Amino acid sequence: MSADSCLSVNAVSCRTCEDQCEAGALRFRLQTGGRATPEIDTEACTGCGACASSCPNGALGLVPASQSLPASEPMETRPC
């Protein structure tokens, strides 16, 4: 899971993770050179993993949540 493997960061049109996110927690910020950087709204993210499982390059993943999240939300999503 690294920024190097995110297709959109590498100027390849891919927003599969955003398309799969029913909560609307993923957005892409356009950069110069045809690149777009994924941004995750941690408040909106449900930790369902749809984004991570749909990524063709495995650039997203779920990691154990920090102590600050309630026990009902055991995972958080982090960008590539």
C-alpha positions in Angstrom: 0.0 0.0 0.0 1.9 3.0 -1.2 1.3 6.2 -3.2 3.5 4.7 -6.0 0.9 2.0 -6.7 -2.2 4.4 -7.0 -3.0 4.6 -10.7 -4.6 8.1 -10.3 -1.6 9.5 -8.6 0.5 8.2 -11.6 -1.7 10.0 -14.1 -3.8 6.9 -15.1 -7.5 7.5 -15.1 -8.8 5.3 -12.3 -11.3 6.2 -9.5 -12.6 2.7 -8.8 -12.3 3.2 -5.1 -14.4 6.4 -5.2 -17.0 4.6 -7.4 -17.3 1.8 -4.8 -17.6 4.1 -1.8 -21.3 4.2 -0.9 -20.6 6.6 2.0 -19.0 9.1 -0.3 -15.9 9.2 1.9 -13.5 9.2 -1.1 -12.8 12.2 -3.3 -10.0 13.0 -5.7 -8.1 16.3 -5.7 -6.8 17.2 -9.1 -3.1 18.0 -9.4 -1.0 19.2 -12.3 0.1 16.8 -15.0 -3.2 14.8 -15.2 -2.8 13.4 -11.7 -5.4 13.2 -8.9 -4.7 12.5 -5.3 -7.3 10.5 -3.3 -8.5 12.0 -0.1 -10.5 10.1 2.6 -13.0 11.8 4.8 -12.4 9.8 7.9 -15.7 11.2 9.4 -17.7 9.7 6.6 -15.7 6.5 6.2 -17.5 3.4 7.6 -14.5 1.1 7.3 -16.5 -1.3 5.0 -13.4 -2.0 2.8 -15.2 -1.6 -0.5 -12.6 0.8 -1.7 -9.7 -1.4 -0.7 -11.2 -4.6 -2.3 -11.9 -2.8 -5.6 -8.5 -1.2 -6.1 -6.7 -2.9 -9.0 -3.3 -2.2 -7.6 -3.9 -2.6 -3.8 -3.1 1.0 -3.1 -5.7 1.3 -0.3 -6.1 -0.9 2.7 -7.6 -1.1 6.2 -5.5 -0.8 9.3 -6.5 -1.2 12.9 -8.1 1.9 14.2 -6.5 4.2 16.7 -7.7 4.2 20.3 -9.7 7.3 19.6 -12.4 5.5 17.6 -15.3 3.8 19.4 -15.3 0.0 19.6 -18.1 -0.1 17.1 -15.8 1.2 14.4 -12.7 -1.1 14.7 -11.1 -0.2 11.4 -10.1 3.0 9.6 -9.1 3.5 6.0 -5.9 5.3 5.0 -5.0 6.7 1.5 -2.2 5.3 -0.5 
